[in-house]
Amino acid sequence: MDILRDYGAVFLGSRLKRLGDRMQAGAAKVITDAGLPVQPSHMPLLAALDKQPMSIGQLAQAVGVSQPGVTRAVGQLVELGLVLSKTGGDQRLRTISLTPAGEAAMARARLKVFPQVGAAVGTLLHDRLDSFMAQLAELETALDATPIDVVAAQSNPPLLTIREYSDDLAPYFHDINAEWINDMFQLEATDREVLEHPRARIVDRGGVILFVEAKGLGIVGTCALQKTAEQSFELTKMGVRATARGLKVGEFLLRAMIERAMQIGAEPLYLLTNTKCAAGIHLYEKAGFQHDADIMVRYGARYARCNVAMRYLPGAA
């Protein structure tokens, strides 16, 4: 198992960091074998200073590291005698430059470190090195222009989508509903008949079964419209996986079912439930369902656990 690989682009940052750590561990051995007393993280700073003296801010920009991180690394290089930190005339701006020992270290690195590490990467990537480096530069440029959190907010992929009934989804209809019914009540014979034969008992009789798929979680919710008379439909068997609570799956699914019920001319559209389902009742009330004594008389005897009957009234939400 490799979680970072399995999740693909989601963990790209973590995967690149892991890759960097592995490459730096190997580079550290090459640096040590070259007789240099530095860490791989020091090498970009030495390479930048090899071009010209710089301030801390300029170094941070050149290597893409935070100023506190550069300050710590420069302090370490000062202790090693490889760089010199000199305060300017205004006592505020410090200039960092290579010492003669630092220049000698860079000469050794150009001879014994950079060629070996560069050749090793080329060997690992074969003829893909140039394209890989180009893609890496493209990603860095894109992130410079727009941080990933902003891109994520702009793309805003749909978290929840509605799926129509198909026989391969029937097990989800059974399992999701059996989960909440067994948790709160006990499966009745009428429950089992519908859950075990959803196509025959609902779809083939003019009803509808919908599912909700959550990105990354799969099928997490389901609900049915069961035809009980010429135009009468019962909203029934609405369940959401416990693992998907908090994602507003129930609201999303209920809106879709009401819309479908209106499209097929459901009148009345009703539901039967129990006072133990307080959260569900609150959701139904917000969506436009109202308690209805007539519905209870006409349909309430269907379930032993039923003590609440509600009817949808368009515009009541």
C-alpha positions in Angstrom: 0.0 0.0 0.0 1.2 3.5 -0.9 -1.3 6.1 0.2 0.5 9.0 -1.6 0.4 7.1 -4.9 -3.1 5.8 -4.5 -4.5 9.3 -4.0 -2.8 10.6 -7.1 -2.8 14.4 -7.5 -4.5 15.0 -4.1 -1.2 14.3 -2.3 1.2 15.6 -5.0 2.8 18.0 -2.6 3.4 15.3 0.0 4.7 13.0 -2.7 7.1 15.6 -4.0 8.4 16.3 -0.5 8.9 12.6 0.1 10.7 12.4 -3.3 12.9 15.4 -2.3 13.8 13.8 1.1 14.9 10.6 -0.7 16.9 12.5 -3.2 18.5 14.7 -0.6 19.5 11.7 1.5 21.4 10.3 -1.5 22.9 13.7 -2.3 24.1 14.1 1.3 26.2 10.9 0.9 27.7 12.3 -2.3 28.5 15.6 -0.6 30.1 13.8 2.4 32.2 11.6 0.0 33.4 14.8 -1.7 34.8 16.0 1.7 32.3 18.9 2.1 31.0 19.7 5.6 27.6 20.9 4.4 24.0 19.6 4.0 22.1 19.4 0.7 19.9 22.3 1.8 23.0 24.5 2.0 24.1 23.9 -1.6 21.5 26.2 -3.3 22.6 29.0 -1.0 26.3 28.5 -1.8 25.4 28.3 -5.5 23.5 31.6 -5.3 26.3 33.4 -3.5 28.8 32.0 -6.0 27.2 34.3 -8.5 27.3 37.5 -6.3 26.9 38.6 -2.7 23.3 38.9 -1.6 21.0 40.1 1.2 18.9 37.6 3.2 15.9 38.7 1.2 17.6 38.3 -2.1 18.8 34.8 -1.1 15.3 33.8 0.0 13.9 34.9 -3.4 16.7 33.2 -5.3 16.2 29.8 -3.6 12.5 30.0 -2.9 12.8 29.5 0.9 11.4 31.6 3.7 13.6 34.3 5.1 13.7 32.7 8.6 14.8 29.5 7.0 17.5 31.3 5.0 18.6 33.1 8.1 19.1 29.9 10.0 21.0 28.2 7.2 23.3 31.3 6.7 24.0 31.2 10.4 25.2 27.6 10.0 27.3 28.5 7.0 28.9 31.3 9.0 29.8 28.9 11.8 31.4 26.6 9.2 33.5 29.5 7.9 32.0 29.3 4.4 30.1 32.6 4.2 30.6 36.0 5.7 27.7 38.2 7.0 28.5 41.9 6.9 26.3 44.7 8.0 26.0 47.7 5.6 26.4 51.3 6.3 22.8 51.8 7.5 23.2 49.1 10.1 20.1 47.3 8.8 21.0 45.6 5.5 23.3 42.6 5.8 25.3 41.4 2.8 26.1 37.7 2.6 29.2 36.6 0.6 31.4 33.6 0.2 34.6 33.3 2.1 37.7 31.9 0.5 36.8 28.6 2.1 33.3 28.9 0.7 34.7 29.6 -2.8 36.9 26.5 -2.5 33.8 24.4 -1.3 31.9 25.6 -4.4 34.8 24.6 -6.7 34.9 21.1 -5.1 31.1 20.9 -5.5 31.2 21.8 -9.2 33.9 19.1 -9.6 32.7 16.2 -7.4 29.0 16.8 -6.5 27.0 18.5 -9.2 28.1 16.3 -12.1 27.5 13.1 -10.1 24.1 14.1 -8.8 23.0 15.5 -12.2 24.1 12.3 -14.0 22.3 10.1 -11.4 19.0 11.9 -12.0 19.5 11.6 -15.7 20.0 7.9 -15.4 16.9 7.5 -13.3 14.7 9.4 -15.7 16.4 8.2 -18.9 15.2 10.3 -21.9 12.4 11.9 -19.9 14.7 14.3 -17.9 14.1 17.3 -20.1 10.3 16.9 -20.2 10.1 16.3 -16.5 12.1 19.4 -15.7 9.9 21.4 -18.1 6.7 20.2 -16.4 8.2 21.0 -13.0 9.0 24.5 -14.2 5.5 24.9 -15.6 3.9 23.8 -12.3 6.2 26.2 -10.3 5.2 29.1 -12.7 1.6 28.3 -12.4 1.7 28.2 -8.6 3.6 31.5 -8.6 0.7 33.0 -10.4 -2.1 31.4 -8.4 -1.8 29.4 -5.1 -3.4 26.0 -5.1 -6.1 27.0 -2.6 -7.3 29.7 -5.0 -7.3 27.3 -7.9 -9.2 24.8 -5.9 -11.8 27.4 -4.9 -12.2 28.5 -8.5 -12.5 25.0 -10.0 -15.0 24.0 -7.3 -15.7 20.5 -8.6 -19.2 19.2 -7.6 -18.9 17.3 -4.3 -22.3 15.6 -4.7 -24.0 14.2 -7.8 -27.3 12.4 -8.4 -27.2 8.9 -9.9 -30.2 7.2 -11.4 -31.2 3.7 -10.4 -29.4 0.7 -12.0 -29.4 -2.9 -10.9 -25.7 -2.7 -10.0 -26.6 0.0 -7.5 -29.4 -2.0 -5.9 -27.1 -3.3 -3.1 -26.5 0.3 -1.9 -30.2 0.8 -1.7 -30.5 -2.2 0.6 -27.5 -1.6 2.7 -27.8 2.1 3.3 -31.5 1.8 4.4 -30.9 -1.4 6.4 -28.2 0.5 8.3 -30.4 3.3 9.6 -33.5 1.2 10.1 -31.7 -1.4 12.2 -30.0 1.3 14.1 -33.2 3.1 15.1 -36.0 0.5 14.7 -36.3 -3.0 13.4 -36.7 -4.1 9.8 -40.3 -5.0 9.1 -41.6 -7.4 6.4 -42.6 -4.5 4.2 -39.1 -3.0 4.5 -37.4 -6.3 3.5 -39.7 -6.7 0.5 -38.9 -3.3 -0.9 -35.2 -3.3 -0.1 -34.6 -6.8 -1.5 -36.6 -6.2 -4.7 -36.3 -2.5 -5.5 -36.8 -2.8 -9.2 -39.9 -5.0 -9.0 -41.5 -3.1 -6.1 -40.6 0.5 -7.0 -39.1 1.1 -10.4 -41.2 -1.3 -12.5 -44.3 0.1 -10.9 -43.7 3.7 -12.0 -41.6 4.8 -9.0 -38.1 6.3 -8.8 -35.0 5.5 -6.9 -32.1 8.0 -6.8 -28.6 7.8 -5.3 -26.1 10.4 -4.2 -22.5 9.9 -5.0 -19.9 11.9 -3.0 -16.6 12.6 -4.7 -14.0 10.3 -3.1 -16.6 8.4 -1.0 -18.8 6.7 -3.6 -22.5 6.1 -3.1 -23.5 7.7 0.3 -27.2 8.2 0.1 -30.4 7.0 -1.5 -34.1 7.7 -1.6 -37.2 6.4 -3.4 -40.5 7.6 -4.7 -42.9 4.7 -4.4 -46.1 4.9 -6.4 -49.1 4.1 -4.2 -52.0 5.2 -6.4 -52.7 6.8 -9.8 -50.8 10.0 -8.9 -49.9 9.3 -5.3 -46.3 8.9 -4.4 -44.6 8.2 -1.1 -41.2 9.6 -0.5 -39.6 6.6 1.3 -36.4 4.8 2.1 -34.3 7.9 2.4 -30.9 7.1 4.1 -27.4 8.6 4.3 -24.3 6.8 5.3 -23.0 7.7 8.7 -19.6 8.4 7.1 -21.1 11.2 5.0 -22.9 13.0 7.8 -22.2 16.7 7.7 -22.0 16.9 3.9 -25.6 18.0 3.6 -26.3 14.8 1.5 -29.9 14.6 2.9 -30.8 18.2 1.8 -29.2 17.6 -1.6 -31.1 14.3 -2.1 -34.4 15.6 -0.8 -34.3 18.6 -3.2 -33.7 16.2 -6.1 -36.5 13.9 -5.1 -39.0 16.7 -4.7 -38.0 18.1 -8.1 -38.5 14.6 -9.7 -41.8 14.2 -7.9 -43.1 17.5 -9.4 -41.9 16.5 -12.8 -44.0 13.3 -12.8 -47.0 15.1 -11.3 -47.1 13.5 -7.8 -50.3 14.4 -6.0 -50.1 13.9 -3.2 -46.4 13.6 -2.4 -46.2 12.3 1.2 -44.0 10.5 3.6 -44.4 8.4 6.7 -42.0 8.5 9.6 -41.5 8.4 13.3 -40.9 11.0 16.0 -37.6 9.3 16.7 -36.4 10.7 13.4 -36.4 14.3 14.7 -33.5 15.4 12.4 -35.3 14.0 9.4 -38.6 15.6 10.3 -36.9 19.0 10.7 -35.4 18.5 7.2 -38.7 17.7 5.7 -40.4 20.7 7.3 -37.7 23.0 5.9 -38.3 21.5 2.5 -42.1 22.2 2.5 -43.6 19.1 4.1 -46.4 19.6 6.6 -48.0 17.3 9.1 -51.2 15.9 7.7 -53.8 13.9 9.6 -55.6 12.8 6.4 -52.4 11.3 5.1 -52.0 9.4 8.4 -55.5 8.0 8.1 -55.1 7.0 4.5 -51.6 5.6 4.5 -50.2 5.5 8.1 -51.1 1.9 8.8 -48.5 0.7 6.4 -45.7 0.7 9.0 -46.1 -0.4 12.6 -43.5 2.3 13.6 -45.3 5.1 11.8 -46.6 7.9 14.0 -45.9 10.9 11.8 -47.4 11.6 8.4 -46.5 14.6 6.2 -47.6 16.0 2.9 -45.6 18.2 0.5 -47.1 21.6 -0.2 -45.4 23.5 -2.9 -44.4 27.0 -1.7 -44.6 26.0 2.0 -40.9 25.9 2.4 
